[in-house]
Amino acid sequence: MENDLIINYTPTGMIPTKDMTTHVPLSVQEIVEDVHEAHELGITLVHIHARDQNTQKPTYHADTYADIVAGIRKYAPKLIICVSLSGRDFSEFEKRSEVLNLEGKLKPDMGSLTLSSLNFNQTASLNDPEMIQRLALTMLHKGIVPEFEAFDAGMINYLNYLKKKKLVEAPFYINLLLGNIACAQPDLLHAGVMLNDLPDQCYWSLAGIGNAQLPMNTLAIAMGGGVRVGLEDNIYYDKNRNIKPRNIELLRRVHRIAAEHDRAAMYPDEFRKKLRMLPGDGEYGRG
């Protein structure tokens, strides 16, 4: 069995609350313990969102992220950590980029970068060209690798534009998120068009919103790509939405499907080499 499956683990996100599912980890301790369990089973990287410890709403504060990063790295010093730079709740550059100022053992390896503005069911994520380019340039200067997010083919075209402008450097990693109501839908045609337009030296994972998570993860495993999995994108286990799983149950299912294809989770140190990252153990990001 080859350890070639990129598993991007997304335990929290910005939307799920305890009212929606009691299983979503929101406090620093919950997130750290949840990621610990996932790491022991096998993941390549973790995509973390921080929540305010009083209100449980999304927060941009670097000190909360620092507590999460420090907690994870106590037991997983090589695990690749990506922090959210989302524009869904915060529009100011200073807020969205604050976490990128963490240094040393708290420095994130990656920062999420959505490649355009988009609408969700009830809200918008605003990512104007200046914001995208400023975040990209900040990460380039700090040696933090962008974790690109594309919800349709136009966003991939914008990645190619950033590459042309030398605001980003290969090798790249991108999540293709399918199934959002205003964007590319979870089917072979949309996935194929997006994959066809990726730049060279680009590693990719498929994500599905809601019920689309399982078919998109399964498709990616069969096609030789990576997966993005977790309660951030989907709080249900079944398409009839009767079962609310823990994160580890979604992750175990991915491992079972991958095993049928003779694939297993790529080790973080292997992915670090592929993305030209420092080795972990106190050295993070891209050298």
Contacts in CASP RR format, 6 or more apart in sequence:
PFRMAT RR
TARGET T0000
AUTHOR 0000-0000-0000
METHOD contacts of the structure
MODEL  1
MENDLIINYTPTGMIPTKDMTTHVPLSVQEIVEDVHEAHELGITLVHIHA
RDQNTQKPTYHADTYADIVAGIRKYAPKLIICVSLSGRDFSEFEKRSEVL
NLEGKLKPDMGSLTLSSLNFNQTASLNDPEMIQRLALTMLHKGIVPEFEA
FDAGMINYLNYLKKKKLVEAPFYINLLLGNIACAQPDLLHAGVMLNDLPD
QCYWSLAGIGNAQLPMNTLAIAMGGGVRVGLEDNIYYDKNRNIKPRNIEL
LRRVHRIAAEHDRAAMYPDEFRKKLRMLPGDGEYGRG
1 259 0 8 1.000
1 262 0 8 1.000
1 263 0 8 1.000
1 264 0 8 1.000
2 262 0 8 1.000
2 263 0 8 1.000
2 264 0 8 1.000
3 263 0 8 1.000
3 264 0 8 1.000
3 265 0 8 1.000
3 266 0 8 1.000
3 267 0 8 1.000
3 270 0 8 1.000
4 224 0 8 1.000
4 263 0 8 1.000
4 264 0 8 1.000
4 266 0 8 1.000
5 44 0 8 1.000
5 221 0 8 1.000
5 224 0 8 1.000
5 225 0 8 1.000
5 226 0 8 1.000
5 227 0 8 1.000
5 258 0 8 1.000
5 263 0 8 1.000
5 264 0 8 1.000
5 265 0 8 1.000
5 266 0 8 1.000
6 44 0 8 1.000
6 45 0 8 1.000
6 173 0 8 1.000
6 203 0 8 1.000
6 205 0 8 1.000
6 225 0 8 1.000
6 226 0 8 1.000
6 227 0 8 1.000
6 266 0 8 1.000
6 271 0 8 1.000
7 42 0 8 1.000
7 43 0 8 1.000
7 44 0 8 1.000
7 45 0 8 1.000
7 226 0 8 1.000
7 227 0 8 1.000
7 229 0 8 1.000
7 251 0 8 1.000
7 254 0 8 1.000
7 265 0 8 1.000
7 266 0 8 1.000
8 43 0 8 1.000
8 44 0 8 1.000
8 45 0 8 1.000
8 46 0 8 1.000
8 47 0 8 1.000
8 82 0 8 1.000
8 147 0 8 1.000
8 175 0 8 1.000
8 205 0 8 1.000
8 207 0 8 1.000
8 226 0 8 1.000
8 227 0 8 1.000
8 228 0 8 1.000
8 229 0 8 1.000
9 35 0 8 1.000
9 38 0 8 1.000
9 43 0 8 1.000
9 44 0 8 1.000
9 45 0 8 1.000
9 46 0 8 1.000
9 47 0 8 1.000
9 229 0 8 1.000
9 230 0 8 1.000
9 247 0 8 1.000
9 251 0 8 1.000
10 46 0 8 1.000
10 47 0 8 1.000
10 207 0 8 1.000
10 228 0 8 1.000
10 229 0 8 1.000
10 230 0 8 1.000
10 231 0 8 1.000
10 232 0 8 1.000
10 233 0 8 1.000
11 24 0 8 1.000
11 25 0 8 1.000
11 31 0 8 1.000
11 34 0 8 1.000
11 35 0 8 1.000
11 38 0 8 1.000
11 46 0 8 1.000
11 48 0 8 1.000
11 230 0 8 1.000
11 231 0 8 1.000
11 232 0 8 1.000
11 247 0 8 1.000
12 24 0 8 1.000
12 25 0 8 1.000
12 26 0 8 1.000
12 31 0 8 1.000
12 48 0 8 1.000
12 49 0 8 1.000
12 51 0 8 1.000
12 231 0 8 1.000
12 232 0 8 1.000
13 49 0 8 1.000
13 58 0 8 1.000
13 84 0 8 1.000
13 231 0 8 1.000
13 232 0 8 1.000
14 49 0 8 1.000
14 58 0 8 1.000
14 84 0 8 1.000
14 86 0 8 1.000
14 88 0 8 1.000
14 89 0 8 1.000
14 232 0 8 1.000
15 232 0 8 1.000
16 24 0 8 1.000
16 231 0 8 1.000
16 232 0 8 1.000
16 235 0 8 1.000
17 24 0 8 1.000
17 26 0 8 1.000
17 56 0 8 1.000
18 24 0 8 1.000
18 26 0 8 1.000
18 56 0 8 1.000
20 235 0 8 1.000
21 231 0 8 1.000
21 235 0 8 1.000
21 244 0 8 1.000
22 244 0 8 1.000
23 231 0 8 1.000
23 235 0 8 1.000
23 244 0 8 1.000
23 245 0 8 1.000
23 246 0 8 1.000
23 247 0 8 1.000
24 231 0 8 1.000
24 235 0 8 1.000
25 31 0 8 1.000
25 33 0 8 1.000
25 34 0 8 1.000
25 247 0 8 1.000
26 51 0 8 1.000
26 56 0 8 1.000
27 51 0 8 1.000
27 53 0 8 1.000
28 53 0 8 1.000
28 64 0 8 1.000
28 67 0 8 1.000
28 68 0 8 1.000
28 71 0 8 1.000
31 48 0 8 1.000
31 68 0 8 1.000
32 68 0 8 1.000
32 71 0 8 1.000
32 72 0 8 1.000
34 247 0 8 1.000
34 248 0 8 1.000
35 46 0 8 1.000
35 48 0 8 1.000
35 72 0 8 1.000
35 76 0 8 1.000
35 79 0 8 1.000
36 72 0 8 1.000
36 75 0 8 1.000
36 76 0 8 1.000
37 247 0 8 1.000
37 248 0 8 1.000
38 46 0 8 1.000
38 247 0 8 1.000
38 248 0 8 1.000
38 251 0 8 1.000
39 46 0 8 1.000
39 72 0 8 1.000
39 75 0 8 1.000
39 76 0 8 1.000
39 79 0 8 1.000
41 248 0 8 1.000
41 251 0 8 1.000
41 252 0 8 1.000
41 255 0 8 1.000
42 251 0 8 1.000
42 255 0 8 1.000
42 265 0 8 1.000
43 79 0 8 1.000
43 251 0 8 1.000
43 265 0 8 1.000
44 80 0 8 1.000
44 265 0 8 1.000
44 266 0 8 1.000
44 267 0 8 1.000
44 268 0 8 1.000
44 271 0 8 1.000
45 79 0 8 1.000
45 80 0 8 1.000
45 81 0 8 1.000
45 82 0 8 1.000
45 109 0 8 1.000
45 110 0 8 1.000
45 147 0 8 1.000
45 268 0 8 1.000
45 271 0 8 1.000
46 72 0 8 1.000
46 79 0 8 1.000
46 80 0 8 1.000
46 81 0 8 1.000
46 82 0 8 1.000
47 82 0 8 1.000
47 84 0 8 1.000
47 112 0 8 1.000
47 147 0 8 1.000
47 228 0 8 1.000
47 232 0 8 1.000
48 65 0 8 1.000
48 68 0 8 1.000
48 69 0 8 1.000
48 72 0 8 1.000
48 81 0 8 1.000
48 82 0 8 1.000
48 83 0 8 1.000
48 84 0 8 1.000
49 58 0 8 1.000
49 84 0 8 1.000
49 86 0 8 1.000
49 232 0 8 1.000
50 58 0 8 1.000
50 59 0 8 1.000
50 60 0 8 1.000
50 61 0 8 1.000
50 64 0 8 1.000
50 65 0 8 1.000
50 68 0 8 1.000
50 83 0 8 1.000
50 84 0 8 1.000
50 99 0 8 1.000
51 57 0 8 1.000
51 58 0 8 1.000
51 59 0 8 1.000
51 64 0 8 1.000
52 58 0 8 1.000
52 59 0 8 1.000
52 61 0 8 1.000
52 64 0 8 1.000
53 64 0 8 1.000
57 89 0 8 1.000
58 86 0 8 1.000
58 88 0 8 1.000
58 89 0 8 1.000
58 90 0 8 1.000
60 89 0 8 1.000
60 90 0 8 1.000
60 95 0 8 1.000
60 96 0 8 1.000
60 98 0 8 1.000
60 99 0 8 1.000
61 98 0 8 1.000
62 98 0 8 1.000
62 99 0 8 1.000
62 101 0 8 1.000
62 102 0 8 1.000
65 83 0 8 1.000
65 99 0 8 1.000
65 102 0 8 1.000
65 108 0 8 1.000
66 102 0 8 1.000
66 106 0 8 1.000
69 81 0 8 1.000
69 83 0 8 1.000
69 102 0 8 1.000
69 106 0 8 1.000
69 108 0 8 1.000
70 105 0 8 1.000
70 106 0 8 1.000
72 79 0 8 1.000
72 81 0 8 1.000
73 79 0 8 1.000
73 81 0 8 1.000
73 105 0 8 1.000
73 282 0 8 1.000
76 268 0 8 1.000
77 280 0 8 1.000
77 281 0 8 1.000
77 282 0 8 1.000
78 268 0 8 1.000
78 269 0 8 1.000
78 272 0 8 1.000
78 279 0 8 1.000
78 280 0 8 1.000
78 281 0 8 1.000
79 268 0 8 1.000
80 109 0 8 1.000
80 110 0 8 1.000
80 268 0 8 1.000
80 271 0 8 1.000
80 272 0 8 1.000
80 277 0 8 1.000
81 108 0 8 1.000
81 109 0 8 1.000
81 110 0 8 1.000
81 284 0 8 1.000
82 108 0 8 1.000
82 109 0 8 1.000
82 110 0 8 1.000
82 111 0 8 1.000
82 112 0 8 1.000
82 147 0 8 1.000
83 99 0 8 1.000
83 100 0 8 1.000
83 108 0 8 1.000
83 110 0 8 1.000
83 111 0 8 1.000
83 112 0 8 1.000
84 111 0 8 1.000
84 112 0 8 1.000
85 96 0 8 1.000
85 97 0 8 1.000
85 99 0 8 1.000
85 100 0 8 1.000
85 111 0 8 1.000
85 112 0 8 1.000
85 113 0 8 1.000
85 135 0 8 1.000
86 96 0 8 1.000
86 112 0 8 1.000
86 114 0 8 1.000
86 125 0 8 1.000
87 96 0 8 1.000
87 114 0 8 1.000
87 125 0 8 1.000
87 126 0 8 1.000
87 127 0 8 1.000
87 131 0 8 1.000
88 120 0 8 1.000
88 123 0 8 1.000
88 124 0 8 1.000
88 125 0 8 1.000
90 96 0 8 1.000
91 126 0 8 1.000
93 131 0 8 1.000
93 134 0 8 1.000
93 135 0 8 1.000
96 131 0 8 1.000
96 135 0 8 1.000
97 134 0 8 1.000
97 135 0 8 1.000
97 138 0 8 1.000
99 108 0 8 1.000
100 108 0 8 1.000
100 111 0 8 1.000
100 135 0 8 1.000
100 138 0 8 1.000
100 139 0 8 1.000
100 142 0 8 1.000
100 144 0 8 1.000
102 108 0 8 1.000
104 282 0 8 1.000
104 284 0 8 1.000
105 282 0 8 1.000
105 284 0 8 1.000
107 142 0 8 1.000
107 144 0 8 1.000
107 284 0 8 1.000
107 285 0 8 1.000
108 144 0 8 1.000
108 284 0 8 1.000
108 285 0 8 1.000
109 144 0 8 1.000
109 145 0 8 1.000
109 272 0 8 1.000
109 277 0 8 1.000
109 284 0 8 1.000
109 285 0 8 1.000
110 144 0 8 1.000
110 145 0 8 1.000
110 146 0 8 1.000
110 147 0 8 1.000
110 173 0 8 1.000
110 285 0 8 1.000
111 139 0 8 1.000
111 144 0 8 1.000
111 145 0 8 1.000
111 146 0 8 1.000
111 147 0 8 1.000
112 146 0 8 1.000
112 147 0 8 1.000
112 149 0 8 1.000
113 132 0 8 1.000
113 135 0 8 1.000
113 136 0 8 1.000
113 139 0 8 1.000
113 146 0 8 1.000
113 147 0 8 1.000
113 148 0 8 1.000
113 149 0 8 1.000
114 125 0 8 1.000
114 127 0 8 1.000
114 132 0 8 1.000
114 149 0 8 1.000
114 151 0 8 1.000
114 155 0 8 1.000
115 127 0 8 1.000
115 132 0 8 1.000
115 148 0 8 1.000
115 149 0 8 1.000
115 150 0 8 1.000
115 154 0 8 1.000
115 155 0 8 1.000
115 156 0 8 1.000
115 158 0 8 1.000
115 159 0 8 1.000
115 162 0 8 1.000
116 127 0 8 1.000
116 132 0 8 1.000
116 151 0 8 1.000
116 152 0 8 1.000
116 154 0 8 1.000
116 155 0 8 1.000
116 158 0 8 1.000
117 124 0 8 1.000
117 125 0 8 1.000
117 126 0 8 1.000
117 127 0 8 1.000
117 128 0 8 1.000
118 124 0 8 1.000
118 125 0 8 1.000
118 127 0 8 1.000
118 151 0 8 1.000
118 152 0 8 1.000
118 180 0 8 1.000
118 182 0 8 1.000
118 183 0 8 1.000
119 125 0 8 1.000
119 181 0 8 1.000
119 182 0 8 1.000
120 180 0 8 1.000
120 181 0 8 1.000
120 182 0 8 1.000
121 181 0 8 1.000
132 158 0 8 1.000
132 162 0 8 1.000
133 162 0 8 1.000
133 165 0 8 1.000
133 167 0 8 1.000
135 146 0 8 1.000
136 146 0 8 1.000
136 162 0 8 1.000
136 167 0 8 1.000
136 168 0 8 1.000
137 167 0 8 1.000
138 144 0 8 1.000
139 145 0 8 1.000
139 146 0 8 1.000
140 167 0 8 1.000
140 168 0 8 1.000
140 169 0 8 1.000
143 285 0 8 1.000
143 286 0 8 1.000
143 287 0 8 1.000
144 285 0 8 1.000
144 286 0 8 1.000
145 173 0 8 1.000
145 275 0 8 1.000
145 277 0 8 1.000
145 285 0 8 1.000
145 286 0 8 1.000
146 168 0 8 1.000
146 172 0 8 1.000
146 173 0 8 1.000
147 173 0 8 1.000
147 174 0 8 1.000
147 175 0 8 1.000
148 159 0 8 1.000
148 172 0 8 1.000
148 173 0 8 1.000
148 174 0 8 1.000
148 175 0 8 1.000
149 155 0 8 1.000
149 174 0 8 1.000
149 175 0 8 1.000
149 177 0 8 1.000
150 156 0 8 1.000
150 159 0 8 1.000
150 174 0 8 1.000
150 175 0 8 1.000
150 176 0 8 1.000
150 177 0 8 1.000
150 194 0 8 1.000
151 177 0 8 1.000
151 178 0 8 1.000
151 180 0 8 1.000
151 183 0 8 1.000
151 184 0 8 1.000
152 183 0 8 1.000
152 184 0 8 1.000
152 190 0 8 1.000
152 194 0 8 1.000
153 184 0 8 1.000
153 190 0 8 1.000
153 193 0 8 1.000
153 194 0 8 1.000
153 197 0 8 1.000
156 174 0 8 1.000
156 194 0 8 1.000
156 197 0 8 1.000
156 198 0 8 1.000
157 197 0 8 1.000
159 168 0 8 1.000
159 172 0 8 1.000
159 174 0 8 1.000
159 198 0 8 1.000
159 199 0 8 1.000
160 197 0 8 1.000
160 199 0 8 1.000
162 168 0 8 1.000
163 170 0 8 1.000
163 172 0 8 1.000
163 199 0 8 1.000
170 199 0 8 1.000
170 200 0 8 1.000
170 201 0 8 1.000
170 202 0 8 1.000
171 201 0 8 1.000
171 202 0 8 1.000
171 203 0 8 1.000
171 274 0 8 1.000
171 275 0 8 1.000
171 276 0 8 1.000
172 198 0 8 1.000
172 199 0 8 1.000
172 201 0 8 1.000
172 202 0 8 1.000
172 203 0 8 1.000
173 202 0 8 1.000
173 203 0 8 1.000
173 204 0 8 1.000
173 205 0 8 1.000
173 275 0 8 1.000
174 198 0 8 1.000
174 202 0 8 1.000
174 203 0 8 1.000
174 204 0 8 1.000
174 205 0 8 1.000
175 204 0 8 1.000
175 205 0 8 1.000
175 206 0 8 1.000
175 207 0 8 1.000
175 228 0 8 1.000
176 184 0 8 1.000
176 191 0 8 1.000
176 194 0 8 1.000
176 195 0 8 1.000
176 204 0 8 1.000
176 205 0 8 1.000
176 206 0 8 1.000
176 207 0 8 1.000
177 183 0 8 1.000
177 207 0 8 1.000
177 208 0 8 1.000
177 209 0 8 1.000
177 228 0 8 1.000
177 233 0 8 1.000
178 184 0 8 1.000
178 185 0 8 1.000
178 186 0 8 1.000
178 187 0 8 1.000
178 190 0 8 1.000
178 191 0 8 1.000
178 206 0 8 1.000
178 207 0 8 1.000
178 208 0 8 1.000
178 209 0 8 1.000
178 212 0 8 1.000
178 216 0 8 1.000
179 185 0 8 1.000
179 186 0 8 1.000
179 208 0 8 1.000
179 209 0 8 1.000
179 210 0 8 1.000
179 212 0 8 1.000
180 209 0 8 1.000
184 190 0 8 1.000
184 191 0 8 1.000
184 193 0 8 1.000
184 194 0 8 1.000
186 208 0 8 1.000
186 209 0 8 1.000
186 212 0 8 1.000
186 215 0 8 1.000
186 216 0 8 1.000
188 219 0 8 1.000
191 206 0 8 1.000
191 216 0 8 1.000
191 219 0 8 1.000
195 204 0 8 1.000
198 204 0 8 1.000
203 226 0 8 1.000
203 271 0 8 1.000
203 274 0 8 1.000
203 275 0 8 1.000
204 225 0 8 1.000
204 226 0 8 1.000
205 220 0 8 1.000
205 225 0 8 1.000
205 226 0 8 1.000
205 227 0 8 1.000
205 228 0 8 1.000
206 216 0 8 1.000
206 217 0 8 1.000
206 219 0 8 1.000
206 220 0 8 1.000
206 225 0 8 1.000
206 226 0 8 1.000
206 227 0 8 1.000
206 228 0 8 1.000
207 213 0 8 1.000
207 216 0 8 1.000
207 217 0 8 1.000
207 227 0 8 1.000
207 228 0 8 1.000
207 229 0 8 1.000
207 233 0 8 1.000
208 215 0 8 1.000
208 216 0 8 1.000
208 217 0 8 1.000
208 228 0 8 1.000
208 233 0 8 1.000
208 234 0 8 1.000
209 233 0 8 1.000
209 234 0 8 1.000
210 233 0 8 1.000
210 234 0 8 1.000
210 235 0 8 1.000
210 236 0 8 1.000
211 234 0 8 1.000
211 236 0 8 1.000
211 239 0 8 1.000
211 241 0 8 1.000
212 234 0 8 1.000
213 229 0 8 1.000
213 230 0 8 1.000
213 233 0 8 1.000
213 234 0 8 1.000
213 250 0 8 1.000
214 234 0 8 1.000
214 239 0 8 1.000
214 253 0 8 1.000
216 227 0 8 1.000
217 227 0 8 1.000
217 228 0 8 1.000
217 229 0 8 1.000
217 254 0 8 1.000
217 257 0 8 1.000
218 257 0 8 1.000
220 226 0 8 1.000
220 227 0 8 1.000
221 227 0 8 1.000
221 254 0 8 1.000
221 257 0 8 1.000
221 258 0 8 1.000
221 261 0 8 1.000
221 263 0 8 1.000
222 261 0 8 1.000
224 263 0 8 1.000
227 254 0 8 1.000
229 250 0 8 1.000
229 251 0 8 1.000
229 254 0 8 1.000
230 247 0 8 1.000
230 250 0 8 1.000
230 251 0 8 1.000
231 247 0 8 1.000
231 250 0 8 1.000
234 250 0 8 1.000
235 244 0 8 1.000
236 242 0 8 1.000
236 243 0 8 1.000
236 244 0 8 1.000
236 245 0 8 1.000
237 243 0 8 1.000
237 244 0 8 1.000
237 245 0 8 1.000
237 249 0 8 1.000
237 250 0 8 1.000
237 253 0 8 1.000
255 264 0 8 1.000
255 265 0 8 1.000
258 264 0 8 1.000
258 265 0 8 1.000
269 279 0 8 1.000
269 280 0 8 1.000
271 277 0 8 1.000
272 278 0 8 1.000
272 279 0 8 1.000
272 280 0 8 1.000
275 286 0 8 1.000
276 286 0 8 1.000
276 287 0 8 1.000
277 284 0 8 1.000
277 285 0 8 1.000
277 286 0 8 1.000
277 287 0 8 1.000
278 284 0 8 1.000
278 285 0 8 1.000
278 286 0 8 1.000
278 287 0 8 1.000
END
